[in-house]
């Protein structure tokens, strides 16, 4: 869980900016977007295989 504590003299906008940056760093936004729609098991497998396979191993 991401927690953001207010620093002295910090505005709400600055806190939101730090929070968004922390979420992006943790990969939460990418994960939420990926889970916002149904992904078939075969597509999950294909994505995992692409992720683990070295980039130079095509053809």
GIWOUR-V828286 format. One record per residue. RES is the residue in one letter. SS is DSSP state (H for helix, E for strand, L for the rest). Layout:
BEGIN
res = <RES	RES>
ss = <SS	SS>
END
This chain:
BEGIN
res = <X	X	X	X	X	X	X	X	X	X	X	X	X	X	X	X	X	X	X	X	X	X	X	X	X	X	X	X	X	X	X	X	X	X	X	X	X	X	X	X	X	X	X	X	X	X	X	X	X	X	X	X	X	X	X	X	X	X	X>
ss = <L	L	L	L	L	L	L	L	L	L	L	H	H	H	H	H	H	H	H	H	H	H	H	H	H	H	L	H	H	H	H	H	H	H	H	L	L	L	L	L	H	H	H	H	H	H	H	H	H	H	H	H	L	L	L	L	L	L	L>
END
